Each structure stands twice: as structure tokens, then as C-alpha cells.
């Protein structure tokens, strides 16, 4: 999508944002309590594995 998006003006991007913001959701997402607890630890471990060791 980058080549397409590169040619968009600021007005085009704002119009697209307004369009997507106006769409009604079909359902409301609810995060499960177990994911609230595990999420920060999973994120920490994922980020740590993706860091490049420069030594």
C-alpha cells in the first residue's frame, strides 16, 4: 500500500480517516482478564528477543 499512500495529499488522508472513524463497529471487543495479566510480560519478552546485540 506504500506506493498508493505516497501519492495521497493531507486532505486525502484526513478524508480517509474521517471515513473509517465514521464506520460503526459490528461488535465491541472485550479483553479477557487473563490477557490483561499476561500482556505486559508477553510484550516484554517479545521486545527483548527482537533486540539486536551490537557487541
PDB file of N, CA, C and O in Angstrom, chain B, residues numbered from 101:
ATOM      1  N   UNK B 101       0.822  -1.192   0.000  1.00  0.00           N
ATOM      2  CA  UNK B 101       0.000   0.000   0.000  1.00  0.00           C
ATOM      3  C   UNK B 101       0.868   1.259   0.000  1.00  0.00           C
ATOM      4  O   UNK B 101       0.365   2.341  -0.303  1.00  0.00           O
ATOM      5  N   UNK B 102       2.132   1.151   0.325  1.00  0.00           N
ATOM      6  CA  UNK B 102       3.004   2.320   0.397  1.00  0.00           C
ATOM      7  C   UNK B 102       3.024   3.145  -0.888  1.00  0.00           C
ATOM      8  O   UNK B 102       2.912   4.369  -0.813  1.00  0.00           O
ATOM      9  N   UNK B 103       3.165   2.524  -2.074  1.00  0.00           N
ATOM     10  CA  UNK B 103       3.161   3.349  -3.294  1.00  0.00           C
ATOM     11  C   UNK B 103       1.856   4.129  -3.466  1.00  0.00           C
ATOM     12  O   UNK B 103       1.866   5.278  -3.907  1.00  0.00           O
ATOM     13  N   UNK B 104       0.745   3.499  -3.116  1.00  0.00           N
ATOM     14  CA  UNK B 104      -0.545   4.183  -3.214  1.00  0.00           C
ATOM     15  C   UNK B 104      -0.618   5.324  -2.201  1.00  0.00           C
ATOM     16  O   UNK B 104      -1.021   6.435  -2.545  1.00  0.00           O
ATOM     17  N   UNK B 105      -0.235   5.057  -0.977  1.00  0.00           N
ATOM     18  CA  UNK B 105      -0.339   6.056   0.092  1.00  0.00           C
ATOM     19  C   UNK B 105       0.631   7.210  -0.116  1.00  0.00           C
ATOM     20  O   UNK B 105       0.367   8.325   0.333  1.00  0.00           O
ATOM     21  N   UNK B 106       1.744   6.961  -0.788  1.00  0.00           N
ATOM     22  CA  UNK B 106       2.736   8.010  -1.009  1.00  0.00           C
ATOM     23  C   UNK B 106       2.165   9.157  -1.833  1.00  0.00           C
ATOM     24  O   UNK B 106       2.629  10.291  -1.713  1.00  0.00           O
ATOM     25  N   UNK B 107       1.174   8.882  -2.662  1.00  0.00           N
ATOM     26  CA  UNK B 107       0.599   9.907  -3.533  1.00  0.00           C
ATOM     27  C   UNK B 107      -0.607  10.616  -2.935  1.00  0.00           C
ATOM     28  O   UNK B 107      -1.211  11.466  -3.590  1.00  0.00           O
ATOM     29  N   UNK B 108      -0.960  10.281  -1.713  1.00  0.00           N
ATOM     30  CA  UNK B 108      -2.116  10.914  -1.079  1.00  0.00           C
ATOM     31  C   UNK B 108      -1.739  12.276  -0.493  1.00  0.00           C
ATOM     32  O   UNK B 108      -0.669  12.442   0.091  1.00  0.00           O
ATOM     33  N   UNK B 109      -2.622  13.221  -0.660  1.00  0.00           N
ATOM     34  CA  UNK B 109      -2.412  14.531  -0.037  1.00  0.00           C
ATOM     35  C   UNK B 109      -2.863  14.459   1.422  1.00  0.00           C
ATOM     36  O   UNK B 109      -3.488  13.484   1.839  1.00  0.00           O
ATOM     37  N   UNK B 110      -2.545  15.491   2.187  1.00  0.00           N
ATOM     38  CA  UNK B 110      -3.013  15.546   3.576  1.00  0.00           C
ATOM     39  C   UNK B 110      -4.534  15.525   3.633  1.00  0.00           C
ATOM     40  O   UNK B 110      -5.119  14.895   4.515  1.00  0.00           O
ATOM     41  N   UNK B 111      -5.172  16.211   2.698  1.00  0.00           N
ATOM     42  CA  UNK B 111      -6.635  16.222   2.674  1.00  0.00           C
ATOM     43  C   UNK B 111      -7.175  14.821   2.389  1.00  0.00           C
ATOM     44  O   UNK B 111      -8.141  14.388   3.016  1.00  0.00           O
ATOM     45  N   UNK B 112      -6.546  14.105   1.432  1.00  0.00           N
ATOM     46  CA  UNK B 112      -6.969  12.736   1.142  1.00  0.00           C
ATOM     47  C   UNK B 112      -6.870  11.862   2.391  1.00  0.00           C
ATOM     48  O   UNK B 112      -7.796  11.116   2.710  1.00  0.00           O
ATOM     49  N   UNK B 113      -5.745  11.961   3.094  1.00  0.00           N
ATOM     50  CA  UNK B 113      -5.550  11.142   4.298  1.00  0.00           C
ATOM     51  C   UNK B 113      -6.564  11.500   5.374  1.00  0.00           C
ATOM     52  O   UNK B 113      -7.086  10.619   6.057  1.00  0.00           O
ATOM     53  N   UNK B 114      -6.843  12.785   5.525  1.00  0.00           N
ATOM     54  CA  UNK B 114      -7.852  13.211   6.508  1.00  0.00           C
ATOM     55  C   UNK B 114      -9.229  12.702   6.127  1.00  0.00           C
ATOM     56  O   UNK B 114      -9.995  12.276   6.992  1.00  0.00           O
ATOM     57  N   UNK B 115      -9.556  12.740   4.834  1.00  0.00           N
ATOM     58  CA  UNK B 115     -10.855  12.227   4.376  1.00  0.00           C
ATOM     59  C   UNK B 115     -10.978  10.730   4.655  1.00  0.00           C
ATOM     60  O   UNK B 115     -12.033  10.262   5.081  1.00  0.00           O
ATOM     61  N   UNK B 116      -9.912   9.986   4.418  1.00  0.00           N
ATOM     62  CA  UNK B 116      -9.916   8.544   4.694  1.00  0.00           C
ATOM     63  C   UNK B 116     -10.088   8.295   6.187  1.00  0.00           C
ATOM     64  O   UNK B 116     -10.836   7.405   6.590  1.00  0.00           O
ATOM     65  N   UNK B 117      -9.396   9.082   7.006  1.00  0.00           N
ATOM     66  CA  UNK B 117      -9.505   8.931   8.458  1.00  0.00           C
ATOM     67  C   UNK B 117     -10.930   9.200   8.928  1.00  0.00           C
ATOM     68  O   UNK B 117     -11.456   8.475   9.773  1.00  0.00           O
ATOM     69  N   UNK B 118     -11.551  10.238   8.383  1.00  0.00           N
ATOM     70  CA  UNK B 118     -12.937  10.571   8.749  1.00  0.00           C
ATOM     71  C   UNK B 118     -13.865   9.432   8.342  1.00  0.00           C
ATOM     72  O   UNK B 118     -14.770   9.062   9.090  1.00  0.00           O
ATOM     73  N   UNK B 119     -13.637   8.880   7.153  1.00  0.00           N
ATOM     74  CA  UNK B 119     -14.474   7.774   6.693  1.00  0.00           C
ATOM     75  C   UNK B 119     -14.397   6.585   7.645  1.00  0.00           C
ATOM     76  O   UNK B 119     -15.424   6.069   8.085  1.00  0.00           O
ATOM     77  N   UNK B 120     -13.161   6.145   7.968  1.00  0.00           N
ATOM     78  CA  UNK B 120     -13.024   4.979   8.840  1.00  0.00           C
ATOM     79  C   UNK B 120     -13.511   5.261  10.257  1.00  0.00           C
ATOM     80  O   UNK B 120     -14.030   4.364  10.922  1.00  0.00           O
ATOM     81  N   UNK B 121     -13.350   6.486  10.723  1.00  0.00           N
ATOM     82  CA  UNK B 121     -13.843   6.830  12.060  1.00  0.00           C
ATOM     83  C   UNK B 121     -15.364   6.817  12.117  1.00  0.00           C
ATOM     84  O   UNK B 121     -15.946   6.629  13.185  1.00  0.00           O
ATOM     85  N   UNK B 122     -16.010   7.016  10.969  1.00  0.00           N
ATOM     86  CA  UNK B 122     -17.474   7.084  10.959  1.00  0.00           C
ATOM     87  C   UNK B 122     -18.133   5.712  10.885  1.00  0.00           C
ATOM     88  O   UNK B 122     -19.334   5.601  11.128  1.00  0.00           O
ATOM     89  N   UNK B 123     -17.385   4.675  10.557  1.00  0.00           N
ATOM     90  CA  UNK B 123     -17.963   3.337  10.417  1.00  0.00           C
ATOM     91  C   UNK B 123     -18.315   2.786  11.791  1.00  0.00           C
ATOM     92  O   UNK B 123     -17.490   2.791  12.705  1.00  0.00           O
ATOM     93  N   UNK B 124     -19.532   2.320  11.922  1.00  0.00           N
ATOM     94  CA  UNK B 124     -19.989   1.737  13.191  1.00  0.00           C
ATOM     95  C   UNK B 124     -19.386   0.346  13.362  1.00  0.00           C
ATOM     96  O   UNK B 124     -19.314  -0.430  12.409  1.00  0.00           O
ATOM     97  N   UNK B 125     -18.961   0.044  14.564  1.00  0.00           N
ATOM     98  CA  UNK B 125     -18.432  -1.286  14.870  1.00  0.00           C
ATOM     99  C   UNK B 125     -19.571  -2.295  14.910  1.00  0.00           C
ATOM    100  O   UNK B 125     -20.675  -1.993  15.364  1.00  0.00           O
ATOM    101  N   UNK B 126     -19.279  -3.503  14.422  1.00  0.00           N
ATOM    102  CA  UNK B 126     -20.281  -4.567  14.477  1.00  0.00           C
ATOM    103  C   UNK B 126     -20.373  -5.168  15.869  1.00  0.00           C
ATOM    104  O   UNK B 126     -21.440  -5.608  16.296  1.00  0.00           O
ATOM    105  N   UNK B 127     -19.251  -5.183  16.570  1.00  0.00           N
ATOM    106  CA  UNK B 127     -19.252  -5.718  17.925  1.00  0.00           C
ATOM    107  C   UNK B 127     -18.210  -4.976  18.752  1.00  0.00           C
ATOM    108  O   UNK B 127     -17.294  -4.357  18.212  1.00  0.00           O
ATOM    109  N   UNK B 128     -18.361  -5.048  20.033  1.00  0.00           N
ATOM    110  CA  UNK B 128     -17.416  -4.411  20.947  1.00  0.00           C
ATOM    111  C   UNK B 128     -16.431  -5.457  21.445  1.00  0.00           C
ATOM    112  O   UNK B 128     -16.833  -6.475  22.008  1.00  0.00           O
ATOM    113  N   UNK B 129     -15.134  -5.209  21.237  1.00  0.00           N
ATOM    114  CA  UNK B 129     -14.117  -6.144  21.710  1.00  0.00           C
ATOM    115  C   UNK B 129     -13.969  -6.008  23.225  1.00  0.00           C
ATOM    116  O   UNK B 129     -13.916  -4.901  23.760  1.00  0.00           O
ATOM    117  N   UNK B 130     -13.904  -7.143  23.897  1.00  0.00           N
ATOM    118  CA  UNK B 130     -13.686  -7.163  25.342  1.00  0.00           C
ATOM    119  C   UNK B 130     -12.461  -8.036  25.608  1.00  0.00           C
ATOM    120  O   UNK B 130     -12.438  -9.218  25.265  1.00  0.00           O
ATOM    121  N   UNK B 131     -11.448  -7.436  26.223  1.00  0.00           N
ATOM    122  CA  UNK B 131     -10.234  -8.175  26.556  1.00  0.00           C
ATOM    123  C   UNK B 131     -10.498  -9.098  27.729  1.00  0.00           C
ATOM    124  O   UNK B 131     -11.071  -8.692  28.740  1.00  0.00           O
ATOM    125  N   UNK B 132     -10.076 -10.333  27.584  1.00  0.00           N
ATOM    126  CA  UNK B 132     -10.237 -11.307  28.663  1.00  0.00           C
ATOM    127  C   UNK B 132      -9.296 -10.942  29.814  1.00  0.00           C
ATOM    128  O   UNK B 132      -8.173 -10.503  29.566  1.00  0.00           O
ATOM    129  N   UNK B 133      -9.729 -11.114  31.062  1.00  0.00           N
ATOM    130  CA  UNK B 133      -8.891 -10.766  32.214  1.00  0.00           C
ATOM    131  C   UNK B 133      -7.522 -11.443  32.205  1.00  0.00           C
ATOM    132  O   UNK B 133      -6.535 -10.829  32.612  1.00  0.00           O
ATOM    133  N   UNK B 134      -7.440 -12.705  31.746  1.00  0.00           N
ATOM    134  CA  UNK B 134      -6.158 -13.396  31.725  1.00  0.00           C
ATOM    135  C   UNK B 134      -5.181 -12.682  30.779  1.00  0.00           C
ATOM    136  O   UNK B 134      -3.978 -12.655  31.040  1.00  0.00           O
ATOM    137  N   UNK B 135      -5.690 -12.107  29.687  1.00  0.00           N
ATOM    138  CA  UNK B 135      -4.821 -11.393  28.757  1.00  0.00           C
ATOM    139  C   UNK B 135      -4.329 -10.074  29.330  1.00  0.00           C
ATOM    140  O   UNK B 135      -3.227  -9.628  29.010  1.00  0.00           O
ATOM    141  N   UNK B 136      -5.135  -9.451  30.173  1.00  0.00           N
ATOM    142  CA  UNK B 136      -4.697  -8.224  30.831  1.00  0.00           C
ATOM    143  C   UNK B 136      -3.499  -8.486  31.728  1.00  0.00           C
ATOM    144  O   UNK B 136      -2.606  -7.647  31.848  1.00  0.00           O
ATOM    145  N   UNK B 137      -3.485  -9.650  32.356  1.00  0.00           N
ATOM    146  CA  UNK B 137      -2.391 -10.013  33.260  1.00  0.00           C
ATOM    147  C   UNK B 137      -1.156 -10.437  32.471  1.00  0.00           C
ATOM    148  O   UNK B 137      -0.039 -10.040  32.802  1.00  0.00           O
ATOM    149  N   UNK B 138      -1.355 -11.246  31.423  1.00  0.00           N
ATOM    150  CA  UNK B 138      -0.229 -11.801  30.673  1.00  0.00           C
ATOM    151  C   UNK B 138       0.351 -10.842  29.642  1.00  0.00           C
ATOM    152  O   UNK B 138       1.516 -10.980  29.269  1.00  0.00           O
ATOM    153  N   UNK B 139      -0.421  -9.890  29.179  1.00  0.00           N
ATOM    154  CA  UNK B 139       0.008  -8.990  28.109  1.00  0.00           C
ATOM    155  C   UNK B 139       1.332  -8.292  28.333  1.00  0.00           C
ATOM    156  O   UNK B 139       2.202  -8.372  27.466  1.00  0.00           O
ATOM    157  N   UNK B 140       1.531  -7.606  29.461  1.00  0.00           N
ATOM    158  CA  UNK B 140       2.796  -6.899  29.670  1.00  0.00           C
ATOM    159  C   UNK B 140       4.011  -7.833  29.659  1.00  0.00           C
ATOM    160  O   UNK B 140       5.058  -7.471  29.121  1.00  0.00           O
ATOM    161  N   UNK B 141       3.887  -9.004  30.234  1.00  0.00           N
ATOM    162  CA  UNK B 141       5.004  -9.952  30.249  1.00  0.00           C
ATOM    163  C   UNK B 141       5.302 -10.466  28.848  1.00  0.00           C
ATOM    164  O   UNK B 141       6.467 -10.589  28.470  1.00  0.00           O
ATOM    165  N   UNK B 142       4.275 -10.764  28.082  1.00  0.00           N
ATOM    166  CA  UNK B 142       4.476 -11.212  26.709  1.00  0.00           C
ATOM    167  C   UNK B 142       5.142 -10.128  25.869  1.00  0.00           C
ATOM    168  O   UNK B 142       6.037 -10.421  25.076  1.00  0.00           O
ATOM    169  N   UNK B 143       4.719  -8.899  26.035  1.00  0.00           N
ATOM    170  CA  UNK B 143       5.314  -7.793  25.284  1.00  0.00           C
ATOM    171  C   UNK B 143       6.781  -7.617  25.654  1.00  0.00           C
ATOM    172  O   UNK B 143       7.623  -7.410  24.780  1.00  0.00           O
ATOM    173  N   UNK B 144       7.084  -7.698  26.933  1.00  0.00           N
ATOM    174  CA  UNK B 144       8.471  -7.540  27.383  1.00  0.00           C
ATOM    175  C   UNK B 144       9.363  -8.625  26.785  1.00  0.00           C
ATOM    176  O   UNK B 144      10.462  -8.338  26.311  1.00  0.00           O
ATOM    177  N   UNK B 145       8.893  -9.859  26.808  1.00  0.00           N
ATOM    178  CA  UNK B 145       9.684 -10.964  26.264  1.00  0.00           C
ATOM    179  C   UNK B 145       9.831 -10.861  24.754  1.00  0.00           C
ATOM    180  O   UNK B 145      10.889 -11.191  24.218  1.00  0.00           O
ATOM    181  N   UNK B 146       8.807 -10.417  24.066  1.00  0.00           N
ATOM    182  CA  UNK B 146       8.861 -10.288  22.611  1.00  0.00           C
ATOM    183  C   UNK B 146       9.847  -9.205  22.215  1.00  0.00           C
ATOM    184  O   UNK B 146      10.654  -9.401  21.306  1.00  0.00           O
ATOM    185  N   UNK B 147       9.792  -8.075  22.882  1.00  0.00           N
ATOM    186  CA  UNK B 147      10.706  -6.975  22.565  1.00  0.00           C
ATOM    187  C   UNK B 147      12.134  -7.403  22.862  1.00  0.00           C
ATOM    188  O   UNK B 147      13.035  -7.119  22.072  1.00  0.00           O
ATOM    189  N   UNK B 148      12.360  -8.072  23.971  1.00  0.00           N
ATOM    190  CA  UNK B 148      13.713  -8.485  24.349  1.00  0.00           C
ATOM    191  C   UNK B 148      14.308  -9.436  23.315  1.00  0.00           C
ATOM    192  O   UNK B 148      15.511  -9.379  23.064  1.00  0.00           O
ATOM    193  N   UNK B 149      13.503 -10.307  22.710  1.00  0.00           N
ATOM    194  CA  UNK B 149      14.015 -11.252  21.729  1.00  0.00           C
ATOM    195  C   UNK B 149      14.329 -10.578  20.410  1.00  0.00           C
ATOM    196  O   UNK B 149      15.121 -11.108  19.631  1.00  0.00           O
ATOM    197  N   UNK B 150      13.736  -9.426  20.132  1.00  0.00           N
ATOM    198  CA  UNK B 150      13.930  -8.773  18.860  1.00  0.00           C
ATOM    199  C   UNK B 150      15.032  -7.714  18.883  1.00  0.00           C
ATOM    200  O   UNK B 150      15.301  -7.090  17.856  1.00  0.00           O
ATOM    201  N   UNK B 151      15.661  -7.504  20.009  1.00  0.00           N
ATOM    202  CA  UNK B 151      16.729  -6.515  20.118  1.00  0.00           C
ATOM    203  C   UNK B 151      18.003  -7.105  19.522  1.00  0.00           C
ATOM    204  O   UNK B 151      18.374  -8.243  19.813  1.00  0.00           O
ATOM    205  N   UNK B 152      18.660  -6.318  18.690  1.00  0.00           N
ATOM    206  CA  UNK B 152      19.904  -6.768  18.059  1.00  0.00           C
ATOM    207  C   UNK B 152      21.057  -6.522  19.020  1.00  0.00           C
ATOM    208  O   UNK B 152      21.231  -5.410  19.520  1.00  0.00           O
ATOM    209  N   UNK B 153      21.842  -7.560  19.277  1.00  0.00           N
ATOM    210  CA  UNK B 153      23.014  -7.432  20.141  1.00  0.00           C
ATOM    211  C   UNK B 153      24.150  -6.813  19.329  1.00  0.00           C
ATOM    212  O   UNK B 153      24.645  -7.426  18.384  1.00  0.00           O
ATOM    213  N   UNK B 154      24.551  -5.631  19.688  1.00  0.00           N
ATOM    214  CA  UNK B 154      25.571  -4.901  18.926  1.00  0.00           C
ATOM    215  C   UNK B 154      26.992  -5.234  19.390  1.00  0.00           C
ATOM    216  O   UNK B 154      27.948  -4.682  18.844  1.00  0.00           O
ATOM    217  N   UNK B 155      27.159  -6.102  20.360  1.00  0.00           N
ATOM    218  CA  UNK B 155      28.510  -6.429  20.868  1.00  0.00           C
ATOM    219  C   UNK B 155      29.184  -7.455  20.003  1.00  0.00           C
ATOM    220  O   UNK B 155      30.318  -7.846  20.279  1.00  0.00           O
TER     221      UNK B 155
END
